């Protein structure tokens, strides 16, 4: 523990002097990490993560275990400490010591130089094992074998500021960057697979190989599962179509509007413009047809959306092999647009948990840091699903909540935000309402006592989350 020199300050705005001085009692501002750590103990996320790493250090000289340092970094990211430098102070925090498995009165945790050496020592084999750990944990997250798994694949930009390996200037984003790519699951929001591409790489680089490996793992665990893939036009390349067709994946992938597609959809676009001019009401209609690009070995089904409204016209197209797309092209397209939720998940990972802080020099170290951020995200997502308490569906609803639209959808989600802020809460919500709480930590002979403020406005959240975590037992999914 770092003991500050004795001092006190006196403020006079109240009438009586307001005296402020350091306390010699062990204090923390991150006591909300404790129920999350208990949940992690139950599902084994950070334990499995650390077990995948090779420890090549001389064992008699090891002071800080890999598991200890993984937990420092993952829980630090959850608590808004995304960098190694933050741990030069956090290493003496009593809650972080408990999380890492040390006594609050014990020796300090790893320093920034130790964590830097740890991240830079990760080898290729460890990263490959980590990829399998993420898939293993995804499979284990299902209570029962799923009949359908919807995979969304999407990259996001990660600006860099320094001499990181394999960062290059990207013309579209107009910055030096990495290009992380994530495959997420629409059914449970988890990150299933990660890739860190060099700065100006094509987003589909290696995606077909990743998809083939992932689908093989999923079908080994869940024979007969229907796998659906959704991706934007950056993945509209022949290799992606071919691997989906060969693996019997239902896909819907965006495709850029070219001269041929525009010519085929011009009559519908003209029709919606005329309808808008006549009625003043926004128009949205669909057409679909067989189309074969020059690089395709055969025709594929293309759905085109044509819109006309006060802002002008809008045309978008997708390539799909989904059953029913020939009969109901609008439904196939609307299912594709739902992949916007995966972009929100990437936003949480990048912005909420600051996965764009890949500031090590070595590329391999930065890929490992991306895995650390994704592990923190997956831990939060699984806990978020456990504590979710959405309001009941409207009694007279004609459609399920997932299908609500317009005003009814907004009203339902407003009620949910009031009743269930943690169930749909972004990382900043969890930090405000659970993680960032001051506490006094006292270690005694038989227990460690953590005392929270009884006037803390979110104390009830802490109690509810703790009760649900303690009552939780992980599902045993029979994949046979």
Buried (B, 14 or more C-beta within 10 A) or exposed (E): BEEEEEEEEEEEEEEEEEEEEEEEEBBBEBBBBBBBBBBBEEBEBBEBBBEBBEEEBEEEEEEBBBBBBBBBBBBBBBBBBBBBBBBBEBBBBBBBBBBBEBEBEBEBBBBBEBBBEBBBBBEEEBBEBBBEBBBBBBBBBBEEBBEEBBBBBBBBBBBBEEEBBBBBEBEEBEBBBBBBBBBBBBBBBBBBBBBBBBBBBEBBBEBBEBBBBBBEBBBEBBEEBBBBBBBBBBBBBEBBBEBBBEBEBBBBBBBEEEEEBEEBBEEBBEBBBEBBEEEEEEBBBBBBBEBEBEEEEEEBBBBBBBBBBEEEBEBBBBBBBBEEBBEBBBBBBEBBEEBEEBEEBBEBBBBBBBBBBBBBEBBBBBBBBBBBBBBBBBBBBBBBEBBBEBBEEBEEEEEEBEEBEEEBEEEBBEBBEEEBBBBEBBBBBBBBBBBBBEBBBBBEEEEBEBEBEEEBEBEEBBEBBBEBBEEBEEEEBEBE
